Amino acid sequence: MTSIDVRDLTKEYGGRRAVDGLTFSVRPGRVTGFLGPNGAGKSTTFRLLLGLDRPTAGTATIGGDAYARLREPLRRVGALLDARAAHGSRTAHAHLLALATSNRIPARRVDTVLEETGLAAVARQRVRTYSLGMRQRLGIAAALLGDPEVVLLDEPANGLDPEGIVWIRTLLRRLAAEGRTVLVSSHLMGETAAFADHLLILGRGRLLADTPVRDFIHARVRPQVRIRTTDPTALADLLARHGHDASREEDGAWAVRHARVDDLGRLLSEAGVPVLELTAREATLEEAYLDLTASEAEFTAPRQEA
Ligand SMILES: Nc1ncnc2c1ncn2[C@@H]1O[C@H](COP(=O)(O)OP(=O)(O)OP(=O)(O)O)[C@@H](O)[C@H]1O
């Protein structure tokens, strides 16, 4: 089984740190989401892992070896970095066949991955006629061509339609279930939580979280209760008197944090506050993610002199 190991990895471009002392491991048999806002360093980390760029310091290895030292790398590691990589004047079939031939991969894999990615019917068309979603699928087909143990996909859902999004989720789950090591970058937490088991979250080149998705939700996604009433003044008074952390939402409803429907329902009923709606909801993952990024911003704010 092949793990990815990143140790003290740093990459500077002209004195600016794109990747700043990253240390993490990516384990086989699960999908690891690699999350971070634009410019957080995800693509740079992928390039360092694939030997396309040299680290300023630290190491990035796959199964214990730097990518450049792997024999028959396409059979070990499949990667999607840039969906525009395929030559537009070639057909998808020709593009994949050339890749297979130059990497000593059996030609029959070409048809297998074309089927797997839903491109079989358009395989003889030139790539320049493809939509962004079709190019994404072709990039994924190329990544899977060598039947690799490790799959690295940079924003694979980019350009896919809703059906494509469901397809990629299913594909990623299957690749992990087959025991492969799957690392998938995205800047969308909601999308990532739909397929990932584990999260690595980056902010400004640094690792902010290395956690199972379930633990992240448990630790950071707080329960909330949503209330609509015909008497907002009475509701606001009541909530304030009982020390509830409440705020008004855009549609006029109230959101009460760290509260339970059972407790609030009883309270409202005893106080005679008319209720139009009382619902339990979990703050979205996206909110939890922003929360994490905000605490990072506080952490990195310049220190005040005493
Ligand atoms: N070749 C380069 N030369 C100079 N700066 C670079 C280079 N590549 C990346 N950077 C800078 O490094 C930082 C990290 O970029 P990177 O592309 O790795 O982020 P990312 O998390 O992949 O973002 P995105 O979601 O936008 O793709 C950015 O500030 C970027 O401008």
The ligand as an SDF file (V2000), in Angstrom:
LIG
                    3D

 31 33  0  0  0  0  0  0  0  0999 V2000
    5.4200   29.6670  -10.7130 N   0  0  0  0  0  0  0  0  0  0  0  0
    5.0840   30.5550   -9.7820 C   0  0  0  0  0  0  0  0  0  0  0  0
    5.7500   31.7240   -9.6600 N   0  0  0  0  0  0  0  0  0  0  0  0
    5.4300   32.6280   -8.7190 C   0  0  0  0  0  0  0  0  0  0  0  0
    4.4350   32.4810   -7.8380 N   0  0  0  0  0  0  0  0  0  0  0  0
    3.7100   31.3470   -7.9110 C   0  0  0  0  0  0  0  0  0  0  0  0
    3.9870   30.3300   -8.8810 C   0  0  0  0  0  0  0  0  0  0  0  0
    3.1110   29.3220   -8.7000 N   0  0  0  0  0  0  0  0  0  0  0  0
    2.3160   29.6830   -7.6750 C   0  0  0  0  0  0  0  0  0  0  0  0
    2.6680   30.8940   -7.2050 N   0  0  0  0  0  0  0  0  0  0  0  0
    2.0340   31.6010   -6.0630 C   0  0  0  0  0  0  0  0  0  0  0  0
    1.9880   30.7080   -4.9790 O   0  0  0  0  0  0  0  0  0  0  0  0
    0.7710   30.8400   -4.2480 C   0  0  0  0  0  0  0  0  0  0  0  0
    0.0680   29.4910   -4.1810 C   0  0  0  0  0  0  0  0  0  0  0  0
   -0.4810   29.1780   -5.4660 O   0  0  0  0  0  0  0  0  0  0  0  0
   -1.1770   27.8020   -5.8210 P   0  0  0  0  0  0  0  0  0  0  0  0
   -1.5190   27.8490   -7.2620 O   0  0  0  0  0  0  0  0  0  0  0  0
   -0.3590   26.6830   -5.3370 O   0  0  0  0  0  0  0  0  0  0  0  0
   -2.4960   27.8870   -4.9420 O   0  0  0  0  0  0  0  0  0  0  0  0
   -3.8130   27.0150   -5.0330 P   0  0  0  0  0  0  0  0  0  0  0  0
   -4.1830   26.6900   -3.6220 O   0  0  0  0  0  0  0  0  0  0  0  0
   -3.6420   25.8930   -5.9750 O   0  0  0  0  0  0  0  0  0  0  0  0
   -4.8580   28.0560   -5.6020 O   0  0  0  0  0  0  0  0  0  0  0  0
   -6.0280   27.8780   -6.7140 P   0  0  0  0  0  0  0  0  0  0  0  0
   -7.1900   27.3190   -5.9680 O   0  0  0  0  0  0  0  0  0  0  0  0
   -6.2420   29.2940   -7.1310 O   0  0  0  0  0  0  0  0  0  0  0  0
   -5.4970   27.0010   -7.8020 O   0  0  0  0  0  0  0  0  0  0  0  0
   -0.0220   31.9230   -4.9450 C   0  0  0  0  0  0  0  0  0  0  0  0
    0.1790   33.1330   -4.2700 O   0  0  0  0  0  0  0  0  0  0  0  0
    0.5870   31.9570   -6.3290 C   0  0  0  0  0  0  0  0  0  0  0  0
    0.4720   33.2480   -6.8730 O   0  0  0  0  0  0  0  0  0  0  0  0
  1  2  1  0
  2  3  1  0
  2  7  2  0
  3  4  2  0
  4  5  1  0
  5  6  2  0
  6  7  1  0
  6 10  1  0
  7  8  1  0
  8  9  2  0
  9 10  1  0
 10 11  1  0
 11 12  1  0
 11 30  1  0
 12 13  1  0
 13 14  1  0
 13 28  1  0
 14 15  1  0
 15 16  1  0
 16 17  2  0
 16 18  1  0
 16 19  1  0
 19 20  1  0
 20 21  2  0
 20 22  1  0
 20 23  1  0
 23 24  1  0
 24 25  2  0
 24 26  1  0
 24 27  1  0
 28 29  1  0
 28 30  1  0
 30 31  1  0
M  END
$$$$
